[in-house]
Amino acid sequence: MLPSGLRVVTERMPGSHTFNLGFFAAVGSRWETERLHGASHFLEHVLFKGTKRRTPEQISAEIEAVGGELNAYTAKEHTCFYARVLARDADLAIDVLADMITSSTLRSAEIESERAVILDEIAMHADDPGEVAHELIAGELLAGSGLGKPVIGSPDSIRALRRDQILGYWRRRYTPERLVVSASGRVDHDRLVARLAEYESLTAPREPSGSRSLSLSKSKPESPNAGDPLVITKARRFEQSTVVLARPGPGLFDPDRFPIGLLSIIVGGGMASRLFVEVRERRGLTYGIEAGETSYSDAGLWSVDWQCAPDRVPEILILVRQCLADIAEHGVTPDELARAKGQMRGQTVLSFEGPQSRMSRIGVAELLGDTRSVSDLLADYDAVTGEDVRRIASDLLGRRQVLAVVGPTPGLRALRRALA
Amino acid sequence: MLPSGLRVVTERMPGSHTFNLGFFAAVGSRWETERLHGASHFLEHVLFKGTKRRTPEQISAEIEAVGGELNAYTAKEHTCFYARVLARDADLAIDVLADMITSSTLRSAEIESERAVILDEIAMHADDPGEVAHELIAGELLAGSGLGKPVIGSPDSIRALRRDQILGYWRRRYTPERLVVSASGRVDHDRLVARLAEYESLTAPREPSGSRSLSLSKSKPESPNAGDPLVITKARRFEQSTVVLARPGPGLFDPDRFPIGLLSIIVGGGMASRLFVEVRERRGLTYGIEAGETSYSDAGLWSVDWQCAPDRVPEILILVRQCLADIAEHGVTPDELARAKGQMRGQTVLSFEGPQSRMSRIGVAELLGDTRSVSDLLADYDAVTGEDVRRIASDLLGRRQVLAVVGPTPGLRALRRALA
C-alpha cells in the first residue's frame, strides 16, 4: 500500500509477453443514493471521453496503435478499467488509464452524448427477459442497499443526473484508498509503482483526517425466513416464460458459500445435475435449467433459472422444491459430491488461468478483502462434507422464496399453489 | 508424424495447469461437391451425438464432470474439435475426442434431430446482414471451389443429405493423413502419442497405396482483372444498408499477404485509419468502417465493410476509391507505416498468448502447411516498405470490384456510377 492508501497488487507470470493492467474502484450501485442511481456506470462511460491531455479519440487510438485492448465495466460493488498490451508498451497503458482516472474533463457535451447512449442501453436491457427477471429478484432479496438496483440506473435517474453531481461523485469515490491497481503477465512491480507515483492525486499521502479503510455501508437484507412466497410477474410478448426462483444466500465471507456452491452443481450445474436430468431429460419440460449462487461482500442469493412454456411453470416449481427436499432429507451420494468437487475444481482453475483473468482476480480480491488464493478456495470446497450440503439444502427450504416470471404468465393462483 | 500419416504437434507452456487439445481435420466446404454441400458442418454436429461407448449425454457430461470445456467449429478449409481440461484430466480429453472422431455411431434419429437444428441455424444466419453480404461476395470472388459456398450448406442441400452420404464423407475425409492433433499447456508429447496409439484407425500404418499428402483441389479464382464491377443487392427490411466492397486478394502463401495486412490497418483498421477519420469523424456518414483481408490456402479477398443510411452508400464508395487511389499515387507516411506495424505486432502477439489459442494456431498451421512461427510472421510484417504498401494499393485498384448491399438499396445506377 502506498502512503496515499492506494493498493498495488501484481503477479508476474513466466512466459507471458503481455502486460495486463486494471484499475479497480470501490464504486458501484451499492453506494449510490436514490438521486445518484446509475452514477457509477454513467461516470465509467464519461471517463473515456477526454482528459486534460487527450481527446476521446486519442484515448482509444493510442492503445489501438500498439494493437492493445482498452475497456471497462461497472458491477454492483466495483468498477474496473483495464488494458492489455505488449510488455514493452506497459508505460503507455499505465499513463492512459491513470490519466483517465485522475484527469478526465467531464465535458458537458460528452456527458449529454453518453446520456443518450446509456438510455439506449437501458432500453436494450429491458428487452432481455433473463436480466429483467434477475433485477426483479434483486430488488426484493437485496433491498436496503444499491445491490437491489440495476447498475445501469433507470431512465428517470439517468435523465436527472447533472454534471456537477457526476463530478462530485467522481471526486468523492475515486480516491486512492478506494482504488486498487492490479497487473499481471510480464510485469515489474517496482516500475509500476514508480510510474503511478507521477500522478500526485493517486499517491500523495492522505490528509491525517481521511478515513483509511473502505467503509462498506452495510446492506440490510430482510430476515431470511420472513413471510410468504412473493410472486412478481412482468407480462411481455414472448413465446416462453423466463423464470427465476430465488432465496437469500450467503455472502462472500460466509462459510456457507462452499457447500452452497457444490449444491448448485448437484442441483443444476450442467447435464448430469438432478434438475437437468429430471426436468429436461426425463420430462422434456424445458431446454435447460440451472442453479447458482450470487455472492456480494455481505449479502447473496441462491436461484434456479429456466425458460419454458407458460403452462409448465407450476410443474417445474414443484420439481425444484422436491429436489431440494429430497437432498434435505436424504443428502447427496458420495459420487455426486465427488463429481461436484471435480467440476468446481476444473471450472475454477480454468477460469483463472490467463494473465488477464489473473489480473482481474487479484484486483477484485484485494478491493473486497477476499484475498484467499485459488488453492485456498479449492481446499475449502474439498473440505465440504455430504452433511454440509444436506444441511444447506435444508436451510434454504426454510428461507423466503421470491419468484419472478417474465413473458407470458400462468395464473397467479397456480404459481402460489406450486410454491406452497 | 506417425506411420499412419497422423501428425501430432504440441507446445509445453511453463506455468500452465491446463491441457488444451484439438483435432484438426482437412474437412470443410472447400472439398464438398454440390451434393455434399454442408456435409462437413452437418458431420461436425453428428459426431457429438454418440459413439459405440458413449451416449450423446455422456460425451458432454464426462468433460463437464471435470469442469472442462468441449466444443467444435467448421470453417471453409478445416474442422476443429477441441477440449480444455486440467492437466490431470488429459487422458479423459484425449479419449473423448478420439472416440468421437473414430467411433461415432451416426444414428439415424440423431441425424434427423441435428438436421432440424441446422435448418434453424441457416435461418438465423440469413437474418444477419453482414454474413449474407460476405457470402454474396465469396460466391463471386471465390467461385470455382467450395470456398465460395457457405459452410453451413443450403436448406435444400441439408434436407437432401442422407445418412449414407454423411457416413461415406466421414470415412473418406477423417483419415489419419488428413488429421492433425495439437496440444498445448501442461502437455507431455510422448504420453499423448502413446494414448493416441490405442486408436487403431488413427495410428495404424497406411495402406501402401494411400495418398500421403493432403491433396488440395485447387480453387480456380477468376482472372483478377476481368470485367466490370459487379453489383449484387439483396433487399431486406432493415433501417441501414450493410455494404461490403471486395476485390481479389492474396492467399496464405502469397508474400503480398504482408503489405496488404498493413494496408488494411492504414485504410480501415481502427479509429486512426484513413477511412474512419474521413468517413466517420469528418463526415459522420457511418458509425464505423473497416478494411481487412481474408486469406485461404490458395485464394483470398480484400474487403471494406460498413453500415449506413442507403442514400449515403454512393458517397462512401467514392471515398473508398479515393483513399486507395491516394495511397497508390502518393504512398503512405513513415508514421502511418510504423503505427500499422506496431498495431499488427500487438494484435498478433496478444491473440496467440493463451494456451488455447496456441493450440489452435499450431494445429491449423500444421494442417495447412503454414508453419511459420509468430516471430517469423512479425519479421515479415516488419520488412514491408512504404513502396510495398503503395504497390499493393495500386494493384488492388486494377482488380475487379464486387459490391454487395443488403438491406434497403439505393438505385443500381448510382451504385454503378460510384464504382466506375
Interface residues (C-beta under 8 A of the other chain):
Chain A: M13 P14 G15 S16 H17 T18 E57 S60 A61 E64 A65 V66 G67 G68 E69 R84 V85 L86 D89 G270 M271 A272 E281 R339 G342 Q343 M344 R345 G346 Q347 T348 V349 L350 E353 G354 P355
Chain B: M13 P14 G15 S16 H17 T18 E57 S60 A61 E64 A65 V66 G67 G68 E69 R84 V85 L86 D89 G270 M271 A272 E281 R339 G342 Q343 M344 R345 G346 Q347 T348 V349 L350 E353 G354 P355
